[in-house]
Amino acid sequence: MKPIEIVRRSSVDVGDWPEQVPPLLRRVLAGRGIIGHDQAQLRLAQLQPPALLGAIGDAAELLIAAIDRDAVIVITGDFDCDGATGTAVAVRGLRLLGARQVRYRVPNRSTHGYGLSPALVSDIAALSPNVVMTVDSGIACHAGVAAAKAMGWQVIVTDHHLPGAQLPVADVIVNPNLDGDRFPSKSLAGVGVMFYLLLEVRRRLRERGAAGGEADLSSLLDLVAIGTVADMVALDYNNRVLVAAGLARIRRGLGHVGVQALIAVCGREHAHLSCADIGFALAPRLNAAGRLEDMAIGIACLLSDDPVQARALAAQLDAINGERRVLQQQMVEEAEMLAAKIVFDGDALPAALCLFDAGWHPGVVGLVASRLKDRYHRPVLAFAPASGAAERGEQPLRGSARSIPGFHIRDALALVDARNPGMIERFGGHAMAAGLSLAQDALPAFTAAFTACAAQRIDPAMLARRIETDGALQPDEFTLANAHALAMAGPWGQGFPEPLFDGVFAVLDWKLLGERHLRLQLLPEAGGSVLDAIHFSGWAGQPPPAKIHAVFQLAINRFRGREAVQLIIQHCQ
């Protein structure tokens, strides 16, 4: 593979800032389109108004009527972190708004399949619901929604995934990505859509002077922040406002009991929690439950108000996540061996990779696809037998897809489906991630069709591996004050990348940590002080060279109550 190209962002006018804002932070924000102090302010009052979200008024009125008649409302979410936090937000929020009979059921991957399926409807029937409301799912659940309607229940679909050609027969659908929807922020996560619906219910209750009109829904923002970051939706202004407000609550110690338990089991400190901590520590532990066992464990943790119970549930999630890491490592190694065997045109990989192993776990294929997408910088689809398929005498495969900028993976699946009717059983997702199912005997034809589609729609230049940085740091910019300013300035994430810098360093000393990580002492080529650095998974089997060109984050190492500057190396050559 060609080496990664390191590209620096162009210099731009930083605008007007107060003196206390460090010049480095001004430069970083300007590189992300934030020109001046006013644009950097993240205020809840500046959120897009809920009324702009299509059909939100109809959904709010249906819920208000259900609350008024003491109806049984059942929430069903997806089995990922967005779905789990969205379910917890729905349950907690409706109770704050006056609903007394709120229940939830989350699909089990092995027994129900994805979303509101007919199998899940059969289980929900025992709860005798009057209203069923989906979270982070439902837009592709045609059979399940129809089954729920056949039971005589009202159905509200809240989702953010892209719709297909036809919509389910729900009473109301709230989704910012429906055709013609006027809501400006198309990047709301599933938990964000649910939070917006609750805001609209509260607004209408307040106008009527009804109970619940003064509910403190800001108490839900820690859950909104976690789900939004975990789902890797673009952090546009609206999402940054939501995430910043949620992080602020967590840092002040106001997170829910279950959130605090998760932070503790991860070994993090709530006062310094970052988006990276959510993405790499909290979210994987919640996701692990849905991947390997039952997401009901994760939702129970988020809904718990008992510290002892929450700690026990968080510990259980931590243990499941440990199992997930071992399984993931094994599957990634197997996937890399499969990829190595796919050779086209001498030594070139195809524009997209489709990988399958009969022994893979369907709950982990998304992580495998993500790892190989990062490694080979091209769309990757990883397939495994669907949970419970063998016991049912079936042969469906569950696939998970991850993409690169510029190649809309869900649209590509739609094109393949249009060209090959009936080959894909079902699919859905976003630009960067999608899921699908198909029969095992259809995999060879699908692989050929999808790689051909990718070859047609991907310019070879898109497959070049590049890292964009915010440039070099001067010797006097490697400061703890700058590291603090960058850490607190985000929130950083998808579409609003965490600051990365690059520079040339002399390697003065190094040592191996564990089996894969490196701790280094570096001296900037431009001069200055010796700097501590860590390169996770940086061990390549031989000592690092005497001089490196490194891409790094300016971070803070906290140890025994002391703080020091530390570089976290993301790439070096």
PECORVEN-V595183 format. One record per residue. N is the residue number from 1. OMEGA is omega in whole degrees, 0 to 359 (NA if undefined). D_CENTER is the distance of its C-alpha to the mean C-alpha in Angstrom with 1 decimal. Layout:
N&OMEGA&D_CENTER, N&OMEGA&D_CENTER
This chain:
1&178&28.2, 2&178&28.8, 3&179&27.9, 4&178&25.0, 5&178&26.2, 6&185&25.6, 7&179&25.7, 8&176&26.2, 9&179&25.2, 10&176&28.3, 11&179&30.0, 12&176&29.9, 13&184&31.8, 14&180&30.0, 15&184&31.8, 16&182&33.2, 17&171&31.9, 18&183&33.6, 19&185&35.3, 20&178&33.1, 21&184&30.0, 22&178&30.1, 23&180&30.9, 24&179&28.1, 25&177&25.5, 26&181&27.2, 27&181&27.0, 28&181&23.3, 29&178&22.5, 30&178&25.0, 31&178&23.4, 32&175&20.3, 33&179&22.7, 34&184&23.4, 35&177&27.2, 36&187&28.9, 37&183&28.3, 38&181&28.1, 39&183&25.1, 40&183&23.3, 41&180&23.8, 42&185&20.9, 43&177&22.7, 44&180&21.7, 45&181&24.9, 46&176&23.5, 47&173&20.7, 48&183&21.4, 49&180&23.7, 50&184&22.6, 51&180&25.7, 52&182&24.3, 53&187&21.8, 54&177&23.8, 55&182&25.4, 56&178&24.0, 57&178&27.6, 58&179&28.5, 59&180&25.7, 60&180&26.6, 61&178&30.3, 62&180&29.6, 63&179&27.9, 64&178&30.6, 65&178&33.2, 66&178&31.6, 67&182&31.6, 68&182&35.2, 69&178&36.4, 70&182&34.6, 71&174&32.8, 72&181&30.5, 73&180&26.9, 74&180&24.5, 75&174&20.8, 76&183&18.8, 77&177&15.0, 78&181&12.7, 79&171&12.6, 80&186&8.9, 81&177&7.5, 82&179&7.1, 83&180&10.5, 84&179&11.9, 85&178&11.5, 86&177&12.6, 87&179&15.5, 88&177&16.5, 89&181&16.6, 90&182&18.7, 91&181&21.0, 92&184&21.6, 93&180&21.8, 94&177&24.3, 95&176&26.4, 96&182&26.6, 97&174&27.8, 98&179&30.5, 99&183&29.3, 100&183&31.0, 101&180&30.1, 102&179&26.4, 103&174&25.1, 104&172&21.9, 105&178&21.4, 106&181&18.3, 107&172&19.0, 108&186&19.8, 109&187&18.6, 110&185&22.2, 111&184&24.3, 112&190&22.6, 113&187&20.3, 114&167&17.4, 115&180&17.4, 116&181&20.8, 117&174&23.1, 118&178&26.9, 119&179&26.7, 120&177&24.4, 121&179&26.8, 122&179&29.7, 123&181&28.2, 124&182&27.4, 125&180&31.0, 126&180&32.2, 127&181&30.7, 128&183&32.8, 129&167&30.3, 130&180&31.4, 131&172&28.1, 132&181&24.9, 133&178&21.6, 134&176&18.4, 135&176&14.9, 136&180&11.9, 137&175&14.5, 138&185&18.2, 139&178&18.5, 140&186&19.4, 141&185&21.1, 142&183&24.6, 143&181&26.6, 144&178&25.0, 145&178&25.4, 146&179&29.0, 147&179&29.7, 148&178&28.7, 149&179&30.8, 150&177&33.6, 151&181&33.6, 152&181&34.4, 153&168&31.1, 154&183&29.6, 155&172&26.0, 156&175&23.4, 157&170&20.3, 158&187&17.4, 159&174&14.6, 160&178&12.7, 161&182&12.9, 162&181&15.8, 163&173&19.1, 164&182&21.7, 165&179&25.4, 166&180&26.2, 167&176&24.6, 168&186&24.9, 169&179&28.0, 170&174&26.3, 171&179&28.3, 172&174&25.7, 173&176&22.4, 174&184&20.2, 175&182&17.6, 176&183&17.5, 177&172&17.4, 178&178&20.7, 179&177&23.5, 180&180&25.4, 181&186&23.1, 182&185&24.0, 183&187&20.9, 184&184&20.2, 185&181&16.5, 186&186&15.1, 187&176&11.5, 188&171&11.3, 189&178&8.5, 190&179&10.4, 191&178&11.1, 192&177&12.4, 193&180&14.7, 194&179&16.0, 195&178&16.7, 196&179&18.5, 197&178&20.6, 198&177&21.7, 199&180&22.7, 200&176&24.8, 201&180&26.4, 202&181&27.3, 203&181&28.8, 204&176&31.0, 205&180&32.1, 206&179&33.0, 207&182&35.1, 208&182&37.0, 209&184&37.5, 210&175&36.0, 211&183&34.6, 212&182&30.9, 213&179&31.3, 214&180&30.9, 215&180&28.0, 216&180&25.8, 217&176&22.4, 218&178&21.3, 219&181&21.2, 220&190&18.0, 221&176&16.1, 222&178&14.9, 223&178&13.0, 224&180&11.8, 225&182&10.6, 226&181&8.7, 227&181&6.9, 228&179&6.4, 229&184&5.3, 230&184&3.1, 231&175&1.9, 232&172&3.3, 233&181&6.2, 234&178&9.4, 235&171&10.8, 236&184&14.1, 237&184&16.8, 238&180&16.0, 239&177&12.4, 240&176&13.9, 241&181&16.6, 242&183&14.5, 243&180&12.5, 244&180&15.8, 245&178&17.7, 246&178&15.5, 247&179&15.7, 248&178&19.4, 249&180&20.0, 250&182&18.5, 251&177&20.5, 252&179&23.6, 253&184&23.3, 254&178&22.6, 255&178&19.4, 256&184&20.0, 257&180&21.9, 258&177&19.2, 259&178&16.7, 260&178&19.7, 261&178&20.4, 262&178&17.0, 263&181&17.5, 264&183&20.9, 265&177&20.2, 266&183&17.9, 267&178&20.8, 268&176&19.3, 269&184&21.2, 270&184&20.0, 271&183&22.1, 272&186&20.2, 273&181&16.6, 274&174&14.2, 275&178&10.7, 276&177&11.2, 277&177&12.5, 278&186&9.5, 279&186&7.2, 280&182&10.3, 281&184&12.3, 282&185&11.3, 283&179&8.0, 284&180&9.8, 285&175&12.8, 286&181&11.5, 287&183&9.9, 288&180&13.3, 289&179&15.3, 290&182&13.9, 291&188&14.3, 292&184&17.7, 293&186&19.3, 294&181&18.7, 295&176&15.7, 296&177&18.7, 297&180&19.0, 298&180&15.6, 299&178&16.5, 300&178&20.0, 301&181&18.9, 302&180&17.1, 303&184&20.2, 304&173&22.8, 305&180&25.1, 306&184&27.2, 307&181&26.4, 308&179&28.1, 309&181&26.3, 310&179&22.9, 311&179&23.8, 312&179&24.8, 313&178&21.7, 314&177&19.5, 315&177&21.9, 316&177&21.5, 317&179&17.8, 318&179&18.5, 319&178&21.1, 320&180&18.9, 321&175&16.4, 322&176&19.5, 323&180&20.4, 324&181&17.1, 325&180&17.5, 326&181&21.1, 327&180&20.3, 328&181&17.6, 329&179&20.0, 330&182&22.7, 331&178&20.9, 332&178&19.7, 333&178&23.4, 334&179&24.6, 335&179&22.4, 336&176&23.7, 337&177&27.2, 338&180&26.7, 339&181&25.4, 340&180&28.4, 341&181&30.7, 342&184&29.5, 343&179&31.8, 344&174&32.7, 345&177&35.4, 346&181&36.5, 347&184&33.4, 348&173&30.7, 349&175&27.6, 350&182&27.0, 351&177&24.6, 352&179&22.1, 353&172&22.0, 354&188&22.2, 355&181&22.5, 356&171&23.7, 357&184&25.1, 358&181&26.8, 359&182&25.9, 360&179&22.1, 361&183&20.0, 362&180&18.0, 363&185&15.2, 364&184&14.7, 365&177&15.3, 366&178&11.7, 367&177&11.7, 368&179&15.1, 369&181&14.4, 370&180&11.8, 371&181&14.5, 372&174&17.2, 373&179&15.7, 374&184&15.6, 375&186&19.0, 376&178&20.7, 377&175&18.9, 378&178&19.2, 379&180&17.4, 380&173&17.3, 381&179&17.6, 382&185&18.1, 383&174&20.1, 384&173&21.4, 385&179&23.8, 386&181&22.3, 387&176&22.6, 388&184&26.2, 389&183&27.3, 390&180&30.2, 391&180&31.5, 392&181&31.7, 393&181&33.5, 394&180&30.9, 395&179&29.3, 396&175&26.0, 397&174&23.2, 398&181&19.5, 399&176&17.7, 400&186&14.2, 401&173&13.9, 402&187&12.2, 403&178&13.9, 404&179&15.2, 405&177&15.9, 406&180&18.7, 407&184&18.4, 408&190&16.9, 409&181&16.1, 410&177&16.3, 411&178&19.6, 412&177&20.9, 413&178&20.6, 414&179&22.4, 415&178&25.0, 416&180&25.6, 417&180&25.9, 418&181&28.4, 419&184&30.4, 420&185&30.4, 421&176&30.6, 422&182&29.9, 423&176&28.5, 424&181&24.9, 425&177&24.9, 426&178&21.7, 427&177&18.5, 428&177&15.7, 429&186&12.5, 430&177&11.6, 431&188&13.1, 432&182&10.8, 433&180&10.0, 434&175&12.4, 435&180&14.3, 436&174&18.0, 437&176&21.1, 438&179&24.6, 439&183&27.8, 440&182&28.3, 441&177&31.5, 442&186&29.6, 443&180&27.4, 444&180&30.0, 445&178&30.5, 446&181&26.8, 447&179&26.3, 448&182&29.3, 449&184&28.2, 450&179&24.6, 451&176&25.8, 452&178&28.5, 453&180&26.2, 454&180&24.1, 455&180&27.3, 456&190&28.5, 457&181&25.5, 458&173&24.4, 459&180&26.7, 460&179&27.5, 461&180&26.7, 462&182&23.0, 463&176&23.1, 464&182&24.5, 465&183&22.3, 466&170&22.0, 467&180&20.7, 468&181&21.1, 469&177&22.4, 470&175&23.9, 471&182&27.2, 472&172&29.4, 473&174&30.2, 474&183&33.8, 475&182&35.4, 476&179&35.5, 477&178&31.7, 478&187&30.6, 479&176&30.9, 480&179&29.3, 481&178&29.5, 482&179&27.4, 483&177&24.8, 484&182&24.7, 485&180&24.5, 486&182&21.6, 487&185&19.6, 488&189&20.3, 489&187&20.1, 490&0&16.4, 491&180&13.9, 492&178&12.7, 493&182&9.5, 494&179&8.7, 495&177&12.1, 496&196&13.7, 497&177&13.9, 498&183&15.1, 499&174&18.9, 500&178&20.3, 501&176&24.1, 502&179&26.5, 503&179&30.0, 504&184&32.8, 505&167&33.7, 506&178&36.4, 507&182&35.4, 508&181&37.8, 509&178&36.7, 510&171&34.0, 511&182&33.3, 512&175&31.2, 513&184&28.8, 514&182&28.4, 515&191&28.3, 516&189&25.8, 517&179&25.3, 518&168&27.7, 519&186&29.0, 520&167&31.1, 521&188&33.5, 522&174&33.4, 523&180&35.9, 524&179&34.8, 525&181&37.2, 526&180&37.9, 527&182&39.1, 528&185&38.2, 529&173&37.3, 530&186&36.1, 531&172&32.3, 532&180&30.4, 533&175&27.4, 534&179&25.1, 535&180&23.7, 536&182&21.3, 537&183&22.2, 538&182&24.8, 539&182&27.8, 540&178&29.2, 541&178&32.3, 542&182&34.5, 543&176&35.0, 544&179&33.3, 545&181&35.7, 546&179&37.7, 547&180&35.9, 548&168&32.2, 549&189&30.3, 550&168&27.0, 551&191&23.7, 552&169&22.5, 553&172&20.9, 554&190&23.4, 555&182&22.4, 556&174&24.2, 557&180&25.5, 558&183&26.4, 559&178&29.1, 560&176&31.6, 561&180&31.3, 562&180&31.7, 563&177&29.5, 564&177&29.8, 565&175&28.3, 566&174&26.4, 567&173&25.0, 568&185&21.9, 569&177&22.6, 570&181&19.9, 571&173&22.6, 572&180&26.4, 573&NA&29.3
